[in-house]
Amino acid sequence: MKMKKNLRGQSSDFLQNNLVPLMFIIICAICIPLSDFSPSYLLNEIVTRMGRNIFLILSLLIPIMAGMGLNFGMTLGRWP
């Protein structure tokens, strides 16, 4: 009996600690098929945007770590 309560408590803790990521996964699972985009197009967009964002983050981190500050790094990091 104690094992069931412990397992129930663990699952409740897991749901409470990960509610936002679980809701995001559920919403994505519902909305992706409704969008009528092909899986290859969605994957291409995700990879392109992740690559662009990683580049911008790295271009902001170098000046911050060098001690130049956020404002200087932000102007260079958002250069077109």
C-alpha positions in Angstrom: 0.0 0.0 0.0 2.8 2.4 0.9 4.5 1.6 -2.5 1.3 2.8 -4.4 1.2 6.1 -2.4 4.9 6.6 -3.1 4.5 6.0 -6.8 1.4 8.2 -6.9 3.4 11.0 -5.2 6.3 10.7 -7.6 4.0 11.0 -10.6 2.3 14.0 -9.1 5.6 15.6 -8.4 6.8 14.9 -11.9 3.6 16.5 -13.4 4.0 19.6 -11.2 7.6 20.0 -11.9 7.3 19.6 -15.7 3.9 21.1 -16.4 5.0 23.7 -18.9 7.2 21.4 -21.1 4.4 18.8 -21.1 1.8 21.3 -22.1 4.1 22.5 -24.9 4.5 19.0 -26.2 0.7 18.4 -26.1 0.0 21.7 -27.9 2.6 20.9 -30.6 1.3 17.4 -31.1 -2.2 18.9 -31.7 -1.2 21.9 -33.8 1.5 20.5 -36.1 -0.9 18.2 -38.0 -3.4 21.1 -38.2 -0.9 23.4 -39.8 -0.8 21.5 -43.1 3.0 22.0 -43.5 5.1 19.1 -44.7 7.4 17.6 -42.1 10.5 18.4 -44.2 9.5 22.1 -44.3 9.0 22.2 -40.5 12.3 20.5 -39.9 14.1 22.8 -42.3 12.6 25.9 -40.5 13.5 24.6 -37.1 17.1 23.9 -38.1 17.5 27.3 -39.8 16.1 29.2 -36.9 18.1 27.3 -34.3 21.3 27.9 -36.3 20.5 31.6 -36.6 19.7 31.9 -32.9 22.8 30.0 -31.8 25.0 32.3 -33.9 23.4 35.4 -32.3 23.8 34.0 -28.8 27.4 33.2 -29.4 28.0 36.6 -30.9 26.6 38.1 -27.7 28.5 35.9 -25.3 32.0 36.7 -26.5 31.9 40.5 -25.8 30.2 39.8 -22.4 32.9 37.4 -21.4 35.5 39.9 -22.6 34.1 42.5 -20.3 32.7 44.8 -23.0 29.2 44.7 -21.6 25.8 43.7 -23.0 25.1 46.9 -24.9 28.2 46.7 -27.1 27.7 43.1 -27.8 24.0 43.5 -28.7 24.7 46.1 -31.4 27.3 43.8 -33.0 25.2 40.6 -32.5 22.2 42.0 -34.3 24.2 43.2 -37.4 22.3 42.1 -40.5 
